[in-house]
Amino acid sequence: MRDNNRRESLQRIEVRELELDDLAAVFALGERIFTADQAPTLHRTWDPYEVVSFFQGDPETCLVAIDEQTETICGFALGTVLEKRRSAWTYGYLVWLGVDPAYGNAGVGGKLLADLTERFIEQGARMLLVDTEADNDRALKFFARNGFGHPRPHVFLSKNLTREPAYRKARKPKGNEPAK
């Protein structure tokens, strides 16, 4: 029974290129998915400029999944093609993949990934790259089911620049300006 419901749900999902009118909805969905609690490092980089930048730079590898029954965006994939200088290698890089939690396990992520994979191949990519946090078991299982391998953990470091002398110098009030 569950497989039939999944197939029916997936049949009403259309994947298409991201359009200008979709930007706000994609950003809002990402805000719901990439929260500071759920994805502390991703939350820091998820902003409206991120969505717009991918849309402007690689529109053919920016996709949305639309539930045709409700006419709402239920998922998105933002990717880019990377070419290494002096190399025959071209990479497809899936940077952001988000699915509305209400559509979890309905196959939306897989459908987005399959469509994006075809687009990367058409653009000459020889390899598809993706990264996720090392403790994101759900994403790791999803990517493993979809043929990805060789996981390597990431180490994220940060530095508070407000302690740097150059930072204090740059923020020092100039002339007669009042201190902030």
N, C-alpha and C positions, 0 to 999 in steps of 0.2 A: 504494500500500500504506500509506504513512504517513497519508494522509487517512482511510482506513478505520479505522486504529488510533485516530486522533484522535476520529473520530465515535463509535466504540465506547466509548472512555474517557469522552467527554462525556455519553453516554447514561446512564451509571451515576452521574452527578453530580446530586445534588438540592440546590437552593438553598432555604433556609428562614430564618426569623427566628432570630436568636441567642437561646438560652435560658440560663437561669441555670447549668445544668450545663455549658455550653460555655465559660464565661468562662476557666477555667484553661487549656484547650486552645488557645483563641484567643490568650491572652497568651503561652503557650509557643511557638506558631508564630511570632508576631510577634518574640519574642526571637531565634529562629533566623534570621529574615529581616532585621530591622532591627538589624544589628550595628554596632558602632563602626567596623569596617573598611569595611563595605559602605555604610553610611548614617550618617556621623558626626553630622549634625544631627538626623536622625530618632531615632537611638539615644538621644539625650538626653531626648526627650519620650515615648518609648514606655515606659510603666510600667503596673502593674495598675490604677491609678486611671483611666488614660486609657480602658481598655476598659470598666470599670464605669461611668464617667461617661457614655459614649455609650449604654450599655445602659440606664441609668436615664433618661436624658434623651430619647432618640429610639429606643426599641426597634424600631419598625417600619422604621427605616432602618439597622439593624444585622443583617447577614446572614452566614450561614456556608454554605460549600459542603461537602457531605458525599459521600464516596465510598461509595455504597451497598454495594459489594462488600466493602470493608474496614471499613465503619462508622466511618471516621475523618474528622476535619475536614481538608480539603485547601486551604481558602482562606476568606477573610473580607473583608467590606467594612463599614466603619463610617462612617456619614454622618449628616448633620443638615440640617434645613431652617432657612434663615435668612430672616427677613423684615425688610426695611428700613423703619424708621419713616417715615411720611408718603410712602410710595412704593408703587406698584403692583407692584414687583418682589419676587418671592420666589425664593430661590435654593436649589437642592439642592447641598450641599457634600460631596463624597466626600473624607473626611479620611484614611482608611486603607484601603488595598487590599493584601492579602497573599495570595500563593499559594505553597503548599509547592513548593520547587524540583523535587521529584520529579514534579510535575504541570505543569511548565513547558511551554508551547506546546500544552497539551491543551485550551485554550479555557475553563478555569475562570474566569480573570479576566474574560473577555468575558461569560460567563454571569452572574457576579455583577454586573457593570456593567449589563447589560441589565435584570436584575430590579430593581436599585436605581433605574435610570432610570424604570422604570414606576411605582415607588413615589413617587418625587419628583413625577412628573407628576400622579399621583392626589392629592398634597398641594398642588397648585397651583404648583409651581415652574415658572418660565419659563426658567431658565437653570441649567445644571449646571457647577459649578466644581470644579476639582481642582488641586492643586499638587504639584510634585516638584522635586527638585534639578536644576539646569540641565545637569549632566553625566550624568544618568540616561538614557542613550540608549534603553535597553530600554523604560522607562516612557514616554518621549516618543513613541517609535514606536507603542507600544500605544495611547496616547491619540489620536494622529493617525489611526490605523486606525479608531478608534471615533468619529470625527467632531469631535474637539476641535481647536481652532486658536488662533491668536494667542498663542503662548507668549511669556512675559516672564521673563527670568532673575531670580532672587531674590538678595538680598544678606543674609547672616546676619552679625550683629555680636554680640559678647559683651563683657561688662565684669566684671572680677573685683572683687566687692564687698568682699573682705577688705582691700583697700587704702583703703577709705573710712573717714574718721574716725568716722562714725556706726556703722559695723560694729564697729570696735574698741571704741567706747563701749558698745554693746549687749552685747558679749561680755566686758566687763571684770568680774572677780569682784566681787560685792557683799558688803560687811560682812566677816564672818568665814569666808566660804566659801573653800575652797582653790581656787587657780587651776587651770584645766583645761588 
